[in-house]
Amino acid sequence: MESYRIVLRKSAAKEIEKLDKKTTSRVIGKIQALSVDPRPPGCKKLSGEEKYRIRAGAYRILYQIVDHELIVTVVRVRHRRDAYRK
């Protein structure tokens, strides 16, 4: 099985930069694991959108998968209380 390429949107990268070191390492580890398995156990498809989410402690990583191009695009990394707000 081929691995997926991870693409971070600028906004997601900025959100990761704002996190503390412990949370940053947890989030980056989860994002890197998406290259091997973009639909890991515990991921949820968001209703009404073509996005998925995984949990990293109190933070949520929202991402899109393009299977035919093997790309995972990380859209947003936010605290759970803010993750789903527009």
Secondary structure, DSSP 8 states (H G I E B T S, - for coil): ----EEEE-HHHHHHHHTS-HHHHHHHHHHHHHTTT-SS-TT-EE-TTSS-EEEEETTEEEEEEEEGGGTEEEEEEEEETTTTT--
